[in-house]
Amino acid sequence: MALSALSLGPSNLNPFSYSIFKSLKLPPFLQTQKVKIGPLSVSPMGFGTWAWGNQLLWGYQESMDNELQQVFNIALENGVNLFDTADSYGTGSLNGQSEKLLGRFIRNFREQKGSGSDSDIVIATKFAAYPWRLTPGQFVNACRASLERMQIEQIGIGQLHWSTANYAPFQELALWDGLVTMYDKGLVKAVGVSNYGPKQLLKIHDYLKKCGVPLCSAQVQFSLLSMGEDQLEIKSICDSLGIQLIAYSPLGLGMLTGKYSPSTLPTGPRGLLFKQILPGLDPLLSSLRDIANKRRKTMHQVAINWCICKDTIPIPGVKTIKQVKENLGALGWRLSSEEVLQLEYAAQESPRKMIQNIFQTR
């Protein structure tokens, strides 16, 4: 029997037997803090699952699945109920693995903890604008395939992963109509977009509005490394139209964690990118480190909290217990306005910026 994506939550959870969870437990009032995405109530921070199934960039192996289940459980234990995924997450034969894992983790969690919680898990998945998805029906079929992979009855937020306006404008309207149909059929609770620039964001908002479908979220690369003119314009549009901005890569793929330097680079494609950008980040990294030390926080937590202070919902990626523990430390406090300005000034003084997603439109 299929499970509902919107039927589980943290309020009736009990601590797990291993000791690390005891040190992770956030106070109850922090667990109940929520923000709105359309009809949904979500935590101020979600978690991204791009790494779950990605061997090329993130070194995924199936032996990691047990720890990923623990990561998922810890998030719920501490009130984080938003999980972002995509039907394209997973490399090669593992395509769709992220969605499959999320579905499995929900089922395992329910078997262990039972149902009946009063807080909801929100699964936000993105449907790729593949060139063979040329009709609304094909896009709706993509949604049904995601539901089947996760074995759930309804998706929280159905998102168009990217716009085709730059290279196949004739395909765009069919994808928009697909979003309308999956919303009208009740396959998704809310509708959002990803990698949409200011102009296309306004266009799809107006189109969906005419169809009676509210555009609830816009996901964009947004961090202290990615706050250029487009990001700020998108943020302004979202604020004026009541669209919630979801910030992906809030840690700049890890460059804002303080873990790496020009002489200590990650392996794989990220290492090549970091080699280009890290030498120009000294002012920003120094400012992050300074505030982290004064706050008794980590650089991770300060960078994520900056996103929260900008009224976005950051979705840092997590794949280890250590990472989820550290990211949870970004909740329950806020940078001062002076600290926010200090970080933004340092970001402007840093000559290097994050390379923008090639699918980002104007």
Salt bridges, closest charged atoms under 4 A:
ASP65 OD2 - ARG104 NH1 3.43
GLU77 OE2 - LYS25 NZ 3.08
ASP84 OD2 - LYS126 NZ 2.47
ASP87 OD2 - ARG133 NH1 2.86
GLU99 OE1 - ARG149 NE 2.69
ASP206 OD1 - HIS205 ND1 3.10
ASP230 OD1 - ARG362 NH1 2.12
GLU233 OE1 - ARG362 NH2 3.73
ASP239 OD2 - LYS235 NZ 2.79
ASP290 OD2 - LYS294 NZ 3.36
GLU326 OE2 - HIS300 ND1 3.31
GLU339 OE1 - ARG295 NH2 2.77
GLU344 OE2 - LYS310 NZ 2.89
